[in-house]
Amino acid sequence: MTRLALLRRAGAELLGTGALVAIVVGSGIAAERLSTDPGLRLLENSLATALGLAALIVLLGPVSGAHFNPVVSIADAVLGRRRATGLTSAATAAYIVAQLLGGICGAVLANAMFQVPTSISVTERANAGTLLGEVVATAGLVLLIAGMVRAAHGIPAIAMAVGAYIGAAYWFTSSTAFANPAVTVGRIFSDTFAGISPGSALPFLGAQLVGAALGMLLTVALFPASASVLPPSTASDAGSAAAIQPTREETP
């Protein structure tokens, strides 16, 4: 992969992760202002997140694979290592840095749009139940993405499935499915409905790494064919993967 190609792909990851966190935090602030019922607030927050995430995957999937999540990038590198189809170590590091920076910028942007001061959240979320929820949510997300790619589904189908899964996981997991270290770090910087305190964020990050490892093991067991986690092209749902995949010289 050329340096310019890596910069473009890392830039897409920064933009996409920032937009995702802005959606999560911004819709949380809006829900908090519009509704008094906690369940209705969560519904509004989860719908905005699910729809926004699906749209971002469709938009930026052709550029970077639309990971927006360090554990997805790690899974791409690990699962594609045997046949050299995944991210290189350098590309993985670039993706993760871009995602973490994007997450923080997205939270700051959401705060600014709603005229909320950027401050460290004091919302405590970590307990045995929510940490188990994060393991389940992250394992399911990694399995869903890697499994669908290995089954040769295209970007539109993956976008719809990932958006639907995250929207559902807001409700069926006790943690409301952060399932993303970059989103977790970003949400530290907004003391609002979507925030999480640094003391809770650290165990959440550990749970997400455990969940990612479990998701990768399940992927290998259920979908043994080696492939990259980067989504292949559908090329109008039926064409060549070259239409959306990075060109040969860009591929790690």
Phi, psi and omega in degrees: 000133178286161180298319179297318179297318179294320178297319179295317181290320177295323177298321177295323178292320177297312180298312183294317179292320177299316179296320179298313181292324176299322177293314181298309184287316181298316179291331175294318178295315179299316180298321180296326180279329186272334188227149176257340182279126182300323180294319178293322176300315180294323178298314180297316179297315183290322179296314180297318181295314181298314182291317180296319180297316179300317180296319180294323178295317178297318182292311190256355176305318179295341183270307188235355188093353176054053176290304181055022191199118181304324182289332175290320177295319177297318178298320178300314181294317184288312184289335180263006186293320187300320181251015177056039179256350182265185178295144171287170178300318180295317180293321178299315179298317179297318178299313185295317177300314180298318181295316180294316178296318178298321179299316179294314180298323179296320178294317179297319178298314179299317176303315182295319181298324181260011178055045176252131179298139174285119181210163181285131182292148176248009183283114178274129183234344189278123168208177185303320182291316182290328177292321174297321177300320178293322176299313181296313183298317183288319177301316180295321180294313180297316178298318181298310183294307183296320180294318180292323178295316180293337175271007173069031171283151181268178184301314181301318180293318179296318179301314181295318182291317181293317176300316180295319181296313180295319177300319178288321183292336171307327188259324186268353174253149182288343183266356190062025166054065168298303173053028187198112180300324180292320176294320179299312180296317179301319184289347173298330189267022175216110181274066184226194183306323184267001187287164175215136181289153177303325180295330176274331184296320184299310176295330175298317179298318177298318179296323179294322177293320176297315179298320178297317178298317178296318179298321178292319177298318179295323178297314180297322181290320187266331181230076190291341181293129181286133178200163177284151175282346177295130183297137174282164178280148168265340183044071186061038176069009181208003191257202186280145178294340182294342183290332182240330177298151173303151180296166187305318183287344179270341187284130180294000000 
